[in-house]
């Protein structure tokens, strides 16, 4: 499974003029066409919902997370049915992650990946520098991942 960070979805949904929009589209199309298993941490999905909530009717917000997950065919990590609490993280785990100089949201995502998706292939994010060397899985920008997929060595 490949994990997506919130920024990949937000560029697709809200920022078509972003400098990375075209590459972002290539990434999402490739993942769709190859029928790759794709997931998102609960933290990253809630970040998407929080940002989208400013432009959505309050009545539609409760269903927004399920709608986004369904639209992009995402598996939410951890699954909210089996882990209904917000983050599934111990405070000490977050503090330990923060010793690697991470903001709270990034630390939550790192702990969720370590606890619930350590077998994931990688995390794709436009903010790879926030995560490289700090996760139990490899981290790539969508551009770097796509280049790696099309290189002769792959």
Residue, then its C-alpha position, 0 to 999 in steps of 0.5 A: x500500500x502507498x500512503x498519501x499525505x493531505x497535500x496530495x489530495x488538497x492540491x487535486x481538490x483545491x489548488x489547480x493553479x499550484x505549480x505541482x498540479x500537473x505532476x500531482x495529476x500524473x501521480x493520481x492517474x498512475x495510481x488509479x490506472x495501476x489499481x495500486x492499493x492507496x491509503x491515508x492516515x486518519x491524521x492526514x484525512x482529518x487535515x483534508x476535511x478541516x481545510x475543506x470545511x471552510x468551503x462546505x456546508x456544515x451539514x455536509x461536513x460529517x460525511x466529508x471524510x467518507x466521501x473523500x476516502x471513497x472518491x480516491x479509493x483510500x484505506x484509512x489507517x487506522x480504520x475508524x471502525x476498529x480504532x474510533x478514537x482520534x489518533x490512536x497514539x500515546x502521548x509519549x510516542x508523540x513526544x518521542x517523534x517530536x524529538x526528531x523535530x516534527x510538528x504535532x500533525x506530522x508526529x501523529x501521522x508518523x506514529x499512526x504509520x508506525x503502529x498501523x501501517x509499517x508495511x506500507x510501500x512509502x508515503x507520498x508527500x510534497x513536504x517530504x523534507x518533513x518526514x525523510x529519515x523520520x518514518x519507518x517507511x520511505x518517503x518521496x515527493x510525487x515527482x520523485x516517486x513518478x521518476x523512480x517508477x519510469x526509470x529503467x532500473x524499476 
